[in-house]
Amino acid sequence: MPKQKIAMLTAGGLAPCLSSAVGGLIERYTDIAPEAEIVAYKSGYRGLLMDYKIEITAEMREKAHVLHRYGGSPIGNSRVKLTNVEDCLKRGLISEGQTPLQVAAERLAADGITILHTIGGDDTNTTAADLAAYLSNNGYDLTVVGLPKTVDNDVVPIRQSLGAWTAAEVGARFFDNVSNEQSASPRTLVIHEVMGRHCGWLTAATARAYVQRTKDNEYIDGFMMNEELKNIDGLYLPETHFDLHAEADRLREIMDRTGFVTLFVSEGACMDEIVADRQAAGEEVARDAFGHVKLDTINVGAWFQKHFAKLLDAERSMVQKSGYYARSAPANYQDLRLIQSMVDLAVESGLNGVSGVTGHDEEQGGRLRAIEFPRIKGGKPFDPNTPWFRAVLDHMGQKFQPAH
């Protein structure tokens, strides 16, 4: 086998897997292809375009196992779409007359890269697909193997994305503390906003982890610190629908009886309605380089707070967001095992010249394989009929209608 030169990059938002995946790739290549050179492009596709890279030294290889202990990305992230020429030009990533795909391909060729690993979500890996297609069509001999990272767990056709299990567990731990705010003031409304633009999986999974975390708590009769204070009273996903006033009536009864109400809200819940309202009012809705609505300008949690605080006659209301806390955590045991299996396959695929994104292919019996790039896409919806989710709803006593 000819000597390989390996490159890797992480891109998009953070997830509790990036550091471990980088460390795992370095460890695996060091084990089975120690003669291979390894570099990392700093800050994702931005580093590839700007020629910012990190040479992985012998000392870094020796200590790569330390990366499994950390969250974040040891090589940096960015959000860059290689097919968005205008955005790349505006940001100074390319010069007039250049195309990002051409610049990226020529950089990889000049660096002598034979295998590129992209660690990211659907945007990162569909961008990798664009790059792989460009390279193939222009005679560049390069294998591109992606690893699926997203806390939303919404990549088609991948069963489980790296980092999502950890984000749910850490989000539940975050809210276990925040829920105690219900004791700070009478008639308190606490809204837990969870990441999830189009997919409610993380909100649902965080709720499940929170229920599992608190279900065996011991309480003392007579005090406010009781099972009701730790309840979730409402759970709202992009895939579900509810009648605002009927739901307010249900929650008002809980507020009158207990003195507090807790809601779990996906950051993409009711987004279409909120965007439509703002556009109807003549407001311009900001979007990113990928055309996605900028969620921080929509603020779904604040929308729920505005409406429900008034309808429930809350004396105090607050929105707490676990997103950055959860997505920046180190990978838990479940994710570490998944990362190892995907890293091993990614290295094997790279050395064998097989491009694709590693994952358990839901359209091929859940088999772990390098899934063809054209089949990778984002926005996989969460199925509210999933048995464990129905069990969470039954525990809450809440009924849902599917979204229209």
Order of alpha helices (4+ residues) and beta strands (2+ residues): beta-alpha-beta-alpha-beta-alpha-alpha-alpha-beta-alpha-beta-alpha-beta-alpha-beta-beta-alpha-beta-alpha-alpha-alpha-beta-alpha-alpha-beta-beta-alpha-beta
